[in-house]
Amino acid sequence: MSNGSSLNEFLLLAFADTWELQLLHFSLFLGIYLAALLSNGLIITAVACDHHLHTPMYFFLLHLSLLDIGTISTTVPKSMTNSLWNTRAISYSGCAAQVFLVVFFFTGEFSLLTVMAYDRYVAICKPLHYGTIMGGRACAKMAAAAWGSCFLNALLHTGNTFSLPLCKGHVVDQFFCEIPQILKLSCPDSYLREVGVTVVSACLFFGCFIFIVLSYVQIFTAVLRIPSEQGQHKAFSMCLPHLAVASLCVSTVMFAYMKPPCISCPALDLLVTILYLVVPPAVNPLIYSMRNKELKDAL
């Protein structure tokens, strides 16, 4: 195979060889997928229909739920279908679409987490200026910037990845088309080009994460000045889960994309991928709604 265009399909990772274990994999993924669809769908419906929730925080939460649904819908249904029909195949165009959509939705999700950190910073540290800084036009611009940046990042990665010559077969050691696994199939002289793009994206992700951490340092400093313990508890309960989700996302993604090939292990790669791609869309609605009285009342 001289280049990627000579491939008609890729073979994805099979979770199990026996029908019983394949059915178990299908059932587990189906449960996670339906839970993510239901919980995120409820948040979208509540925010869209209840005018009391038409505020910047819930505006960004609605966008995060949309991205969560997109993220989990890009990979999990195909994996379930393959298990149910005892196949591993995915078409070349389907693989390219998966790469584009995974990068698109995940980049958008992390961009939204960054914007939401800024929103919490303004709300807690500059409450008197909140209405001015986080006006409707400013929120729309931030959301548009998040969606636009993830589109450009996805276009860059997809075009660069599938322009590389693939000369090491067509077996992808993952349950979806993940860029590091596709890079293992590329020729050594082309590998560094995509690695360079990945390093740039990783630096941007890390920069966003540093911004999130600095925002929460300012938030926690302001919260500790609150004389009321109840007020401190409420602020920490809102902010700590957000920081935990962002930390999980950036740590697992950077490990998956930046680790040396020599320490690659199929079981570890699978676990890391599930942690950053399958778990967050399912648990984000619980994290953001469990202690949120306004959202509970709207539901």
VEXLO-180438 format. One record per residue (C-alpha): residue number from 1; residue in one letter; z, x, y. Coordinates in nm, 4 decimals, always signed. Each point is the difference from the previous one (the first is absolute). Layout:
BEGIN
rec k = NUM&r = a&Z = Z&X = X&Y = Y
...
***
This chain:
BEGIN
rec k = 1&r = m&Z = +0.0000&X = +0.0000&Y = +0.0000
rec k = 2&r = s&Z = -0.1196&X = +0.1752&Y = +0.3107
rec k = 3&r = n&Z = +0.1413&X = -0.2422&Y = +0.2546
rec k = 4&r = g&Z = +0.1930&X = -0.3238&Y = +0.0403
rec k = 5&r = s&Z = -0.3092&X = -0.2184&Y = +0.0193
rec k = 6&r = s&Z = -0.0800&X = +0.0709&Y = -0.3653
rec k = 7&r = l&Z = +0.3156&X = -0.1844&Y = -0.1073
rec k = 8&r = n&Z = -0.0127&X = -0.3697&Y = -0.0803
rec k = 9&r = e&Z = +0.3685&X = -0.0488&Y = -0.0686
rec k = 10&r = f&Z = +0.3410&X = +0.1639&Y = -0.0310
rec k = 11&r = l&Z = +0.2601&X = -0.0403&Y = -0.2741
rec k = 12&r = l&Z = +0.3493&X = -0.0836&Y = +0.1211
rec k = 13&r = l&Z = +0.3328&X = +0.0820&Y = -0.1634
rec k = 14&r = a&Z = +0.1024&X = -0.2293&Y = -0.2863
rec k = 15&r = f&Z = +0.3694&X = -0.0883&Y = +0.0090
rec k = 16&r = a&Z = +0.0205&X = -0.0551&Y = -0.3766
rec k = 17&r = d&Z = -0.2071&X = +0.0083&Y = -0.3174
rec k = 18&r = t&Z = +0.1430&X = -0.3053&Y = -0.1783
rec k = 19&r = w&Z = -0.0674&X = -0.3614&Y = +0.0961
rec k = 20&r = e&Z = +0.3730&X = -0.0825&Y = +0.0243
rec k = 21&r = l&Z = +0.0657&X = +0.2758&Y = +0.2554
rec k = 22&r = q&Z = -0.3149&X = -0.0913&Y = +0.1915
rec k = 23&r = l&Z = +0.1236&X = -0.3583&Y = +0.0183
rec k = 24&r = l&Z = +0.3395&X = +0.1245&Y = +0.1201
rec k = 25&r = h&Z = -0.1686&X = +0.2055&Y = +0.2730
rec k = 26&r = f&Z = -0.2070&X = -0.3042&Y = +0.1010
rec k = 27&r = s&Z = +0.3105&X = -0.2207&Y = +0.0153
rec k = 28&r = l&Z = +0.2041&X = +0.2486&Y = +0.2071
rec k = 29&r = f&Z = -0.2786&X = +0.0570&Y = +0.2506
rec k = 30&r = l&Z = -0.0694&X = -0.3738&Y = +0.0171
rec k = 31&r = g&Z = +0.3642&X = -0.0712&Y = +0.0812
rec k = 32&r = i&Z = +0.0099&X = +0.2672&Y = +0.2717
rec k = 33&r = y&Z = -0.3326&X = -0.1160&Y = +0.1425
rec k = 34&r = l&Z = +0.0965&X = -0.3679&Y = +0.0152
rec k = 35&r = a&Z = +0.3370&X = +0.0877&Y = +0.1561
rec k = 36&r = a&Z = -0.1746&X = +0.2075&Y = +0.2683
rec k = 37&r = l&Z = -0.2541&X = -0.2749&Y = +0.0716
rec k = 38&r = l&Z = +0.2656&X = -0.2719&Y = +0.0187
rec k = 39&r = s&Z = +0.2511&X = +0.1880&Y = +0.2141
rec k = 40&r = n&Z = -0.2552&X = +0.1440&Y = +0.2434
rec k = 41&r = g&Z = -0.1821&X = -0.3331&Y = +0.0137
rec k = 42&r = l&Z = +0.3241&X = -0.1772&Y = +0.0931
rec k = 43&r = i&Z = +0.0652&X = +0.2481&Y = +0.2814
rec k = 44&r = i&Z = -0.3554&X = -0.0408&Y = +0.1355
rec k = 45&r = t&Z = +0.0306&X = -0.3800&Y = -0.0121
rec k = 46&r = a&Z = +0.3441&X = -0.0043&Y = +0.1618
rec k = 47&r = v&Z = -0.0979&X = +0.2329&Y = +0.2856
rec k = 48&r = a&Z = -0.3300&X = -0.1768&Y = +0.0628
rec k = 49&r = c&Z = +0.1460&X = -0.3528&Y = -0.0026
rec k = 50&r = d&Z = +0.3379&X = +0.0410&Y = +0.1710
rec k = 51&r = h&Z = -0.0283&X = +0.0582&Y = +0.3747
rec k = 52&r = h&Z = +0.3542&X = +0.1446&Y = +0.0057
rec k = 53&r = l&Z = -0.1378&X = +0.2984&Y = -0.1902
rec k = 54&r = h&Z = -0.2827&X = +0.0724&Y = +0.2434
rec k = 55&r = t&Z = +0.1632&X = +0.3236&Y = +0.1166
rec k = 56&r = p&Z = -0.1162&X = +0.3631&Y = -0.0274
rec k = 57&r = m&Z = +0.2218&X = +0.0784&Y = -0.3008
rec k = 58&r = y&Z = -0.1336&X = -0.2895&Y = -0.2063
rec k = 59&r = f&Z = -0.3539&X = +0.0569&Y = +0.1271
rec k = 60&r = f&Z = +0.0061&X = +0.3481&Y = -0.1535
rec k = 61&r = l&Z = +0.1769&X = -0.1313&Y = -0.3115
rec k = 62&r = l&Z = -0.2871&X = -0.2454&Y = -0.0528
rec k = 63&r = h&Z = -0.2507&X = +0.2853&Y = +0.0187
rec k = 64&r = l&Z = +0.2128&X = +0.2043&Y = -0.2423
rec k = 65&r = s&Z = -0.0035&X = -0.2884&Y = -0.2486
rec k = 66&r = l&Z = -0.3787&X = -0.0247&Y = +0.0265
rec k = 67&r = l&Z = -0.0286&X = +0.3721&Y = -0.0721
rec k = 68&r = d&Z = +0.2444&X = -0.0285&Y = -0.2918
rec k = 69&r = i&Z = -0.2132&X = -0.2726&Y = -0.1604
rec k = 70&r = g&Z = -0.3120&X = +0.2098&Y = +0.0506
rec k = 71&r = t&Z = +0.1626&X = +0.3133&Y = -0.1435
rec k = 72&r = i&Z = +0.1201&X = -0.1560&Y = -0.3233
rec k = 73&r = s&Z = -0.3144&X = -0.2129&Y = -0.0428
rec k = 74&r = t&Z = -0.2242&X = +0.3072&Y = +0.0086
rec k = 75&r = t&Z = +0.1374&X = +0.1636&Y = -0.3144
rec k = 76&r = v&Z = +0.2262&X = -0.2223&Y = -0.2093
rec k = 77&r = p&Z = -0.2459&X = -0.2812&Y = -0.0934
rec k = 78&r = k&Z = -0.2583&X = +0.2493&Y = -0.1292
rec k = 79&r = s&Z = +0.2648&X = +0.1754&Y = -0.2089
rec k = 80&r = m&Z = +0.1153&X = -0.3344&Y = -0.1426
rec k = 81&r = t&Z = -0.3581&X = -0.0974&Y = -0.0829
rec k = 82&r = n&Z = -0.0611&X = +0.3287&Y = -0.1791
rec k = 83&r = s&Z = +0.3151&X = -0.0457&Y = -0.2095
rec k = 84&r = l&Z = -0.0843&X = -0.3586&Y = -0.0869
rec k = 85&r = w&Z = -0.3574&X = +0.0809&Y = -0.1024
rec k = 86&r = n&Z = +0.0857&X = +0.3355&Y = -0.1591
rec k = 87&r = t&Z = -0.2346&X = +0.2014&Y = +0.2199
rec k = 88&r = r&Z = +0.0335&X = +0.2952&Y = +0.2363
rec k = 89&r = a&Z = -0.3263&X = -0.0172&Y = +0.1918
rec k = 90&r = i&Z = -0.0486&X = -0.0406&Y = +0.3734
rec k = 91&r = s&Z = -0.3385&X = +0.0232&Y = +0.1675
rec k = 92&r = y&Z = -0.0849&X = +0.2829&Y = +0.2372
rec k = 93&r = s&Z = -0.0245&X = -0.2404&Y = +0.2943
rec k = 94&r = g&Z = +0.3230&X = -0.1707&Y = -0.1079
rec k = 95&r = c&Z = +0.1749&X = +0.3368&Y = -0.0077
rec k = 96&r = a&Z = -0.1265&X = +0.0854&Y = +0.3487
rec k = 97&r = a&Z = +0.1163&X = -0.3416&Y = +0.1239
rec k = 98&r = q&Z = +0.3452&X = +0.0590&Y = -0.1486
rec k = 99&r = v&Z = +0.0317&X = +0.3385&Y = +0.1700
rec k = 100&r = f&Z = -0.1040&X = -0.1463&Y = +0.3356
rec k = 101&r = l&Z = +0.2310&X = -0.3025&Y = -0.0218
rec k = 102&r = v&Z = +0.3014&X = +0.1932&Y = -0.1297
rec k = 103&r = v&Z = -0.0228&X = +0.2524&Y = +0.2838
rec k = 104&r = f&Z = -0.0752&X = -0.2799&Y = +0.2492
rec k = 105&r = f&Z = +0.2936&X = -0.2227&Y = -0.0906
rec k = 106&r = f&Z = +0.2521&X = +0.2772&Y = -0.0586
rec k = 107&r = t&Z = -0.0839&X = +0.1798&Y = +0.3256
rec k = 108&r = g&Z = +0.0234&X = -0.3328&Y = +0.1796
rec k = 109&r = e&Z = +0.3366&X = -0.0719&Y = -0.1592
rec k = 110&r = f&Z = +0.1464&X = +0.3321&Y = +0.1068
rec k = 111&r = s&Z = -0.1458&X = -0.0417&Y = +0.3499
rec k = 112&r = l&Z = +0.1704&X = -0.3400&Y = +0.0203
rec k = 113&r = l&Z = +0.3303&X = +0.1507&Y = -0.1133
rec k = 114&r = t&Z = -0.0331&X = +0.2510&Y = +0.2851
rec k = 115&r = v&Z = -0.0697&X = -0.2742&Y = +0.2530
rec k = 116&r = m&Z = +0.2903&X = -0.2063&Y = -0.1359
rec k = 117&r = a&Z = +0.2316&X = +0.2992&Y = +0.0459
rec k = 118&r = y&Z = -0.1086&X = +0.0202&Y = +0.3630
rec k = 119&r = d&Z = +0.0572&X = -0.3744&Y = +0.0393
rec k = 120&r = r&Z = +0.3569&X = +0.0346&Y = -0.1344
rec k = 121&r = y&Z = +0.0587&X = +0.3000&Y = +0.2288
rec k = 122&r = v&Z = -0.1026&X = -0.1950&Y = +0.3097
rec k = 123&r = a&Z = +0.1976&X = -0.3090&Y = -0.1075
rec k = 124&r = i&Z = +0.3254&X = +0.1930&Y = -0.0538
rec k = 125&r = c&Z = -0.0236&X = +0.2906&Y = +0.2452
rec k = 126&r = k&Z = -0.1843&X = -0.1717&Y = +0.2863
rec k = 127&r = p&Z = +0.0816&X = -0.3693&Y = -0.0368
rec k = 128&r = l&Z = -0.0444&X = -0.0816&Y = +0.3709
rec k = 129&r = h&Z = -0.3571&X = +0.1325&Y = -0.0036
rec k = 130&r = y&Z = -0.0925&X = -0.1436&Y = -0.3410
rec k = 131&r = g&Z = -0.1995&X = -0.2942&Y = +0.1349
rec k = 132&r = t&Z = -0.2008&X = +0.2280&Y = +0.2294
rec k = 133&r = i&Z = -0.0687&X = +0.2806&Y = -0.2480
rec k = 134&r = m&Z = -0.0664&X = -0.2207&Y = -0.3043
rec k = 135&r = g&Z = -0.2095&X = -0.2674&Y = +0.1654
rec k = 136&r = g&Z = -0.2697&X = -0.1929&Y = -0.1810
rec k = 137&r = r&Z = -0.2810&X = +0.2281&Y = +0.1153
rec k = 138&r = a&Z = +0.1906&X = +0.3154&Y = -0.0956
rec k = 139&r = c&Z = +0.0731&X = -0.1372&Y = -0.3482
rec k = 140&r = a&Z = -0.3652&X = -0.0935&Y = -0.0497
rec k = 141&r = k&Z = -0.1077&X = +0.3511&Y = +0.1023
rec k = 142&r = m&Z = +0.2495&X = +0.1611&Y = -0.2390
rec k = 143&r = a&Z = -0.1157&X = -0.2207&Y = -0.2886
rec k = 144&r = a&Z = -0.3658&X = +0.0721&Y = +0.0811
rec k = 145&r = a&Z = +0.0729&X = +0.3747&Y = +0.0131
rec k = 146&r = a&Z = +0.1704&X = -0.0180&Y = -0.3422
rec k = 147&r = w&Z = -0.2913&X = -0.1888&Y = -0.1595
rec k = 148&r = g&Z = -0.2601&X = +0.2210&Y = +0.1691
rec k = 149&r = s&Z = +0.1653&X = +0.3273&Y = -0.1017
rec k = 150&r = c&Z = +0.0295&X = -0.1073&Y = -0.3635
rec k = 151&r = f&Z = -0.3694&X = -0.1003&Y = -0.0057
rec k = 152&r = l&Z = -0.1105&X = +0.3380&Y = +0.1341
rec k = 153&r = n&Z = +0.2314&X = +0.1892&Y = -0.2370
rec k = 154&r = a&Z = -0.1241&X = -0.1994&Y = -0.2998
rec k = 155&r = l&Z = -0.3634&X = +0.0520&Y = +0.0995
rec k = 156&r = l&Z = +0.0551&X = +0.3746&Y = +0.0376
rec k = 157&r = h&Z = +0.1729&X = +0.0421&Y = -0.3366
rec k = 158&r = t&Z = -0.2379&X = -0.2230&Y = -0.1946
rec k = 159&r = g&Z = -0.3137&X = +0.1584&Y = +0.1405
rec k = 160&r = n&Z = +0.1326&X = +0.3505&Y = -0.0486
rec k = 161&r = t&Z = +0.1324&X = -0.0597&Y = -0.3539
rec k = 162&r = f&Z = -0.3158&X = -0.1609&Y = -0.1374
rec k = 163&r = s&Z = -0.2313&X = +0.2517&Y = +0.1628
rec k = 164&r = l&Z = +0.1535&X = +0.2738&Y = -0.2171
rec k = 165&r = p&Z = -0.1853&X = +0.1074&Y = -0.3179
rec k = 166&r = l&Z = +0.1856&X = -0.1239&Y = -0.3078
rec k = 167&r = c&Z = -0.0549&X = +0.2354&Y = -0.2903
rec k = 168&r = k&Z = +0.3087&X = -0.0452&Y = -0.2212
rec k = 169&r = g&Z = -0.0605&X = -0.3356&Y = -0.1649
rec k = 170&r = h&Z = +0.0921&X = -0.3518&Y = +0.1086
rec k = 171&r = v&Z = +0.3513&X = -0.0573&Y = -0.1411
rec k = 172&r = v&Z = +0.2561&X = -0.0820&Y = +0.2727
rec k = 173&r = d&Z = +0.3622&X = +0.0612&Y = -0.1067
rec k = 174&r = q&Z = +0.1354&X = -0.2921&Y = +0.1984
rec k = 175&r = f&Z = -0.0085&X = -0.3811&Y = -0.0247
rec k = 176&r = f&Z = -0.2191&X = -0.0159&Y = +0.3124
rec k = 177&r = c&Z = -0.2393&X = +0.2330&Y = +0.1810
rec k = 178&r = e&Z = +0.2369&X = +0.2359&Y = +0.1805
rec k = 179&r = i&Z = -0.1415&X = +0.2808&Y = +0.2136
rec k = 180&r = p&Z = +0.1993&X = +0.2890&Y = -0.1606
rec k = 181&r = q&Z = -0.1163&X = -0.1092&Y = -0.3450
rec k = 182&r = i&Z = -0.3647&X = -0.0190&Y = +0.1112
rec k = 183&r = l&Z = +0.0306&X = +0.3435&Y = +0.1601
rec k = 184&r = k&Z = +0.0912&X = +0.1407&Y = -0.3413
rec k = 185&r = l&Z = -0.3508&X = -0.0995&Y = -0.1118
rec k = 186&r = s&Z = -0.1730&X = +0.1783&Y = +0.2888
rec k = 187&r = c&Z = -0.1415&X = +0.3499&Y = -0.0082
rec k = 188&r = p&Z = +0.2359&X = +0.2769&Y = +0.1168
rec k = 189&r = d&Z = -0.2181&X = +0.1042&Y = +0.2948
rec k = 190&r = s&Z = +0.0112&X = -0.3546&Y = +0.1418
rec k = 191&r = y&Z = +0.3664&X = -0.0651&Y = -0.0602
rec k = 192&r = l&Z = +0.1294&X = +0.1727&Y = +0.3139
rec k = 193&r = r&Z = -0.1987&X = -0.2224&Y = +0.2347
rec k = 194&r = e&Z = +0.1839&X = -0.3141&Y = -0.1058
rec k = 195&r = v&Z = +0.3271&X = +0.1912&Y = -0.0149
rec k = 196&r = g&Z = -0.0489&X = +0.0870&Y = +0.3667
rec k = 197&r = v&Z = -0.0446&X = -0.3680&Y = +0.0904
rec k = 198&r = t&Z = +0.3050&X = -0.0881&Y = -0.2107
rec k = 199&r = v&Z = +0.2109&X = +0.2621&Y = +0.1791
rec k = 200&r = v&Z = -0.1005&X = -0.1414&Y = +0.3401
rec k = 201&r = s&Z = +0.0909&X = -0.3531&Y = -0.1112
rec k = 202&r = a&Z = +0.3288&X = +0.1257&Y = -0.1461
rec k = 203&r = c&Z = +0.0856&X = +0.1622&Y = +0.3331
rec k = 204&r = l&Z = -0.0692&X = -0.3298&Y = +0.1769
rec k = 205&r = f&Z = +0.2181&X = -0.1871&Y = -0.2502
rec k = 206&r = f&Z = +0.2762&X = +0.2562&Y = +0.0410
rec k = 207&r = g&Z = -0.0308&X = -0.0248&Y = +0.3784
rec k = 208&r = c&Z = +0.0413&X = -0.3785&Y = -0.0213
rec k = 209&r = f&Z = +0.3003&X = +0.0479&Y = -0.2265
rec k = 210&r = i&Z = +0.1607&X = +0.2426&Y = +0.2474
rec k = 211&r = f&Z = -0.0587&X = -0.2595&Y = +0.2746
rec k = 212&r = i&Z = +0.1705&X = -0.2645&Y = -0.2174
rec k = 213&r = v&Z = +0.2965&X = +0.2292&Y = -0.0699
rec k = 214&r = l&Z = +0.0406&X = +0.0925&Y = +0.3690
rec k = 215&r = s&Z = -0.0182&X = -0.3684&Y = +0.0946
rec k = 216&r = y&Z = +0.2781&X = -0.0806&Y = -0.2426
rec k = 217&r = v&Z = +0.2107&X = +0.2928&Y = +0.1188
rec k = 218&r = q&Z = -0.0141&X = -0.1560&Y = +0.3476
rec k = 219&r = i&Z = +0.0703&X = -0.3439&Y = -0.1488
rec k = 220&r = f&Z = +0.3010&X = +0.1164&Y = -0.2014
rec k = 221&r = t&Z = +0.1355&X = +0.1875&Y = +0.3020
rec k = 222&r = a&Z = -0.0208&X = -0.3203&Y = +0.2048
rec k = 223&r = v&Z = +0.1448&X = -0.2121&Y = -0.2815
rec k = 224&r = l&Z = +0.3062&X = +0.2247&Y = -0.0354
rec k = 225&r = r&Z = +0.0815&X = -0.0751&Y = +0.3640
rec k = 226&r = i&Z = +0.0248&X = -0.3727&Y = -0.0781
rec k = 227&r = p&Z = +0.3708&X = -0.0906&Y = +0.0089
rec k = 228&r = s&Z = -0.0372&X = -0.2848&Y = -0.2481
rec k = 229&r = e&Z = +0.0021&X = +0.0974&Y = -0.3685
rec k = 230&r = q&Z = -0.1933&X = -0.3159&Y = -0.0777
rec k = 231&r = g&Z = -0.2701&X = +0.1038&Y = +0.2453
rec k = 232&r = q&Z = -0.0188&X = +0.3468&Y = -0.1543
rec k = 233&r = h&Z = -0.0239&X = -0.1453&Y = -0.3499
rec k = 234&r = k&Z = -0.2791&X = -0.2379&Y = +0.1029
rec k = 235&r = a&Z = -0.2021&X = +0.2781&Y = +0.1648
rec k = 236&r = f&Z = +0.0434&X = +0.2383&Y = -0.2940
rec k = 237&r = s&Z = -0.0903&X = -0.2720&Y = -0.2530
rec k = 238&r = m&Z = -0.3267&X = -0.0596&Y = +0.1874
rec k = 239&r = c&Z = -0.0952&X = +0.3651&Y = +0.0484
rec k = 240&r = l&Z = +0.1099&X = +0.1850&Y = -0.3146
rec k = 241&r = p&Z = -0.2279&X = -0.1939&Y = -0.2420
rec k = 242&r = h&Z = -0.2965&X = +0.0654&Y = +0.2307
rec k = 243&r = l&Z = +0.0776&X = +0.3719&Y = +0.0016
rec k = 244&r = a&Z = +0.0431&X = -0.0013&Y = -0.3791
rec k = 245&r = v&Z = -0.3440&X = -0.1586&Y = -0.0535
rec k = 246&r = a&Z = -0.1672&X = +0.2475&Y = +0.2349
rec k = 247&r = s&Z = +0.1737&X = +0.2929&Y = -0.1731
rec k = 248&r = l&Z = -0.1062&X = -0.1213&Y = -0.3445
rec k = 249&r = c&Z = -0.3608&X = -0.0431&Y = +0.1111
rec k = 250&r = v&Z = -0.0434&X = +0.3362&Y = +0.1709
rec k = 251&r = s&Z = +0.1855&X = +0.2032&Y = -0.2657
rec k = 252&r = t&Z = -0.1877&X = -0.1442&Y = -0.2977
rec k = 253&r = v&Z = -0.3428&X = +0.0113&Y = +0.1677
rec k = 254&r = m&Z = +0.0423&X = +0.3585&Y = +0.1154
rec k = 255&r = f&Z = +0.1138&X = +0.0966&Y = -0.3490
rec k = 256&r = a&Z = -0.2987&X = -0.1755&Y = -0.1597
rec k = 257&r = y&Z = -0.2590&X = +0.1461&Y = +0.2380
rec k = 258&r = m&Z = +0.1441&X = +0.3409&Y = +0.0849
rec k = 259&r = k&Z = +0.1515&X = +0.1260&Y = -0.3252
rec k = 260&r = p&Z = -0.1773&X = +0.2911&Y = -0.1739
rec k = 261&r = p&Z = -0.2219&X = -0.1017&Y = -0.2947
rec k = 262&r = c&Z = +0.1987&X = +0.2311&Y = -0.2289
rec k = 263&r = i&Z = +0.3047&X = -0.2310&Y = +0.0051
rec k = 264&r = s&Z = -0.1999&X = -0.3129&Y = -0.0731
rec k = 265&r = c&Z = +0.1459&X = -0.2227&Y = -0.2722
rec k = 266&r = p&Z = -0.1551&X = -0.3386&Y = -0.0903
rec k = 267&r = a&Z = +0.3368&X = -0.1749&Y = -0.0380
rec k = 268&r = l&Z = +0.1326&X = +0.1436&Y = +0.3294
rec k = 269&r = d&Z = -0.3246&X = -0.0810&Y = +0.1845
rec k = 270&r = l&Z = +0.0168&X = -0.3572&Y = -0.1274
rec k = 271&r = l&Z = +0.3628&X = -0.0422&Y = +0.1056
rec k = 272&r = v&Z = -0.0647&X = +0.1400&Y = +0.3495
rec k = 273&r = t&Z = -0.3027&X = -0.2249&Y = +0.0446
rec k = 274&r = i&Z = +0.1931&X = -0.3117&Y = -0.0982
rec k = 275&r = l&Z = +0.2771&X = +0.0977&Y = +0.2447
rec k = 276&r = y&Z = -0.2309&X = +0.0224&Y = +0.3011
rec k = 277&r = l&Z = -0.2666&X = -0.2571&Y = -0.0901
rec k = 278&r = v&Z = +0.1539&X = -0.2777&Y = -0.2119
rec k = 279&r = v&Z = +0.3711&X = -0.0076&Y = +0.0878
rec k = 280&r = p&Z = -0.0134&X = -0.0231&Y = +0.3852
rec k = 281&r = p&Z = -0.2223&X = -0.3136&Y = +0.0194
rec k = 282&r = a&Z = +0.2385&X = -0.1763&Y = -0.2382
rec k = 283&r = v&Z = +0.3293&X = +0.1072&Y = +0.1613
rec k = 284&r = n&Z = -0.0967&X = +0.0049&Y = +0.3705
rec k = 285&r = p&Z = +0.0355&X = -0.3796&Y = +0.0372
rec k = 286&r = l&Z = +0.3465&X = +0.0136&Y = -0.1578
rec k = 287&r = i&Z = +0.1088&X = +0.2880&Y = +0.2247
rec k = 288&r = y&Z = -0.1197&X = -0.1656&Y = +0.3203
rec k = 289&r = s&Z = +0.1110&X = -0.3546&Y = -0.0801
rec k = 290&r = m&Z = +0.3186&X = +0.0377&Y = -0.2081
rec k = 291&r = r&Z = +0.2297&X = +0.0445&Y = +0.3031
rec k = 292&r = n&Z = -0.2193&X = -0.1795&Y = +0.2509
rec k = 293&r = k&Z = +0.1487&X = -0.3394&Y = +0.0897
rec k = 294&r = e&Z = -0.2904&X = -0.1036&Y = +0.2249
rec k = 295&r = l&Z = -0.2544&X = +0.0577&Y = -0.2747
rec k = 296&r = k&Z = +0.2191&X = -0.1784&Y = -0.2566
rec k = 297&r = d&Z = +0.0287&X = -0.3024&Y = +0.2288
rec k = 298&r = a&Z = -0.3756&X = -0.0037&Y = +0.0561
rec k = 299&r = l&Z = -0.0661&X = +0.0140&Y = -0.3749
***
